[in-house]
Amino acid sequence: MLAPADLEDKYQIWIKEISYAKPVKDNDAKPAFALVNKGAGKAIKHGFGPDHLVQLAQFDQNYLDSSLLWTESDEKEPGFREIRMQSNTSAVFHAFYVNQSDSNKALLELRAPISGAKDQRWKFQEITLSDVGDSSTTTPEKPSNEWDLSKADISFDGSRA
């Protein structure tokens, strides 16, 4: 689900793990990565393609699971890209609204790209772990959704990305 941002909630922080699949590319030669939840230690897993909801799966840095691999498209507009399956770049993240009147409650599924669709454009926003009360020196990236940056980021299991 999508929910208002809370940087104090580690379950809302999603790390773009680029070292996980370093040699893997998609058919456009874009590098693959996993999206891992800092609080749960789980990664976003894709289904078979368009019209399937994304899921969470246990993340094991030592086991390369192709169902956890994602890539980014070229920029669709400044800073915003599609997040797509590494193995099928015609399947992209799509915010599916459960109730059209509430833009903060949506599920994340895979769909074919739709030209101009704002609910398929995402932006990785870098935050430092010190911003979220962590003294570690590494810097994760946090996906953000274009349609309301103040209220929405990727979120699963009732947690926010």
Number of C-alpha atoms within 10 A of each C-alpha: 21 25 21 18 20 15 16 12 15 19 20 27 30 29 23 22 18 16 12 20 20 11 9 15 17 18 10 12 10 15 19 26 22 28 26 25 26 17 13 17 16 19 24 20 22 27 16 14 20 19 14 14 19 19 16 18 17 14 20 12 12 7 9 13 15 16 17 26 27 29 26 22 15 13 13 14 9 7 13 20 20 23 23 27 27 28 19 15 20 14 24 30 26 28 23 19 17 13 10 10 8 9 17 18 19 21 20 22 21 25 20 16 18 11 8 10 10 15 17 28 25 24 21 19 12 14 16 16 18 12 10 14 12 12 10 9 9 10 13 18 18 22 22 24 23 18 16 12 12 12 16 23 29 24 25 21 11 13 22 24 30
